[in-house]
């Protein structure tokens, strides 16, 4: 997916295309996670869609749910979803920023090779 250290630095327009693809993939992961969370809160806690979305969004952003949990199924879902949200947040951040980090490291390696 990325060029190795023997290859030249990717041209800027191709880098922007790679960054756009990574951003789209990361945002897709966030949107799918948000939809799954809203669906779970709607199903297990019988919340209206807007409240289910709000609880899922708050948990996905690291804030925590707003509505008190009433059912045992809802509590189990919220626990599993909270663990998943932590992993999804880290993963989506890594996917979005990996082209930038790779480009910076690649640029440093090219500069080191010129001085050797």
C-alpha positions as CSV (number, residue, x, y, z in Angstrom):
1,X,0.0,0.0,0.0
2,X,2.8,2.4,0.8
3,X,6.1,2.9,-1.0
4,X,9.2,1.5,0.5
5,X,12.4,3.4,1.4
6,X,14.0,2.6,-2.0
7,X,11.1,4.3,-3.9
8,X,10.8,8.0,-4.5
9,X,8.4,10.1,-2.5
10,X,4.9,9.9,-3.8
11,X,3.8,13.0,-5.8
12,X,1.6,15.4,-3.9
13,X,-1.6,14.8,-5.9
14,X,-1.3,11.0,-5.4
15,X,-0.6,11.5,-1.7
16,X,-3.8,13.6,-1.4
17,X,-5.7,10.9,-3.1
18,X,-4.3,8.3,-0.7
19,X,-5.2,10.6,2.2
20,X,-8.7,11.0,0.9
21,X,-9.1,7.2,0.6
22,X,-7.8,6.7,4.2
23,X,-10.1,9.4,5.5
24,X,-13.1,7.9,3.7
25,X,-12.3,4.5,5.2
26,X,-11.8,5.9,8.7
27,X,-15.1,7.9,8.5
28,X,-16.9,4.8,7.2
29,X,-15.7,2.9,10.2
30,X,-17.0,5.6,12.5
31,X,-20.4,5.8,10.7
32,X,-20.9,2.0,10.7
33,X,-20.0,2.0,14.4
34,X,-22.4,4.8,15.1
35,X,-25.2,3.1,13.3
36,X,-24.5,-0.2,15.1
37,X,-24.5,1.5,18.4
38,X,-27.8,3.4,17.7
39,X,-29.4,0.1,16.5
40,X,-28.3,-1.6,19.7
41,X,-29.6,1.1,22.0
42,X,-32.8,1.2,20.0
43,X,-33.3,-2.6,20.2
44,X,-32.1,-3.4,23.8
45,X,-33.1,-0.2,25.6
46,X,-36.2,0.7,23.5
47,X,-34.9,4.2,23.0
48,X,-36.3,6.5,20.3
49,X,-33.9,6.8,17.3
50,X,-32.6,10.2,18.3
51,X,-31.8,9.2,21.8
52,X,-30.2,6.0,20.6
53,X,-28.1,7.9,18.2
54,X,-27.1,10.4,20.9
55,X,-26.1,7.6,23.3
56,X,-24.1,5.9,20.6
57,X,-22.4,9.1,19.6
58,X,-21.5,10.0,23.2
59,X,-20.0,6.6,23.8
60,X,-18.1,6.6,20.5
61,X,-16.6,9.9,21.4
62,X,-15.5,8.7,24.8
63,X,-18.0,10.7,26.9
64,X,-20.4,7.9,28.0
65,X,-24.1,7.3,27.6
66,X,-26.7,9.8,28.7
67,X,-29.8,7.7,29.2
68,X,-29.8,5.4,32.2
69,X,-29.8,1.7,31.3
70,X,-32.8,-0.3,32.3
71,X,-32.5,-3.8,30.9
72,X,-29.9,-6.5,31.5
73,X,-29.5,-6.9,27.7
74,X,-28.9,-3.1,27.4
75,X,-26.2,-3.2,30.0
76,X,-24.4,-6.1,28.4
77,X,-24.7,-4.4,25.0
78,X,-23.4,-1.0,26.4
79,X,-20.4,-2.8,28.0
80,X,-19.5,-4.6,24.8
81,X,-20.1,-1.5,22.7
82,X,-18.0,0.6,25.0
83,X,-15.0,-1.7,24.6
84,X,-15.6,-1.8,20.8
85,X,-15.8,2.0,20.7
86,X,-12.3,2.3,22.3
87,X,-10.8,0.0,19.7
88,X,-12.8,1.7,16.8
89,X,-11.6,5.2,17.9
90,X,-8.0,4.1,17.9
91,X,-8.3,2.2,14.6
92,X,-10.1,5.0,12.7
93,X,-7.5,7.5,14.0
94,X,-4.7,5.3,12.8
95,X,-6.3,4.6,9.4
96,X,-6.8,8.4,8.8
97,X,-3.4,9.6,9.9
98,X,-1.2,6.7,8.6
99,X,-0.5,8.3,5.2
100,X,0.7,11.5,6.9
101,X,2.9,9.6,9.3
102,X,4.3,7.4,6.6
103,X,5.1,10.4,4.4
104,X,6.9,12.2,7.2
105,X,9.0,9.1,8.0
106,X,9.6,8.4,4.3
107,X,10.9,12.0,3.8
108,X,13.3,11.6,6.7
109,X,14.6,8.3,5.3
110,X,15.2,9.9,1.9
111,X,17.1,12.8,3.6
112,X,19.2,10.3,5.5
113,X,20.0,8.4,2.3
114,X,21.2,11.5,0.6
115,X,23.8,12.1,3.4
116,X,25.1,8.5,3.4
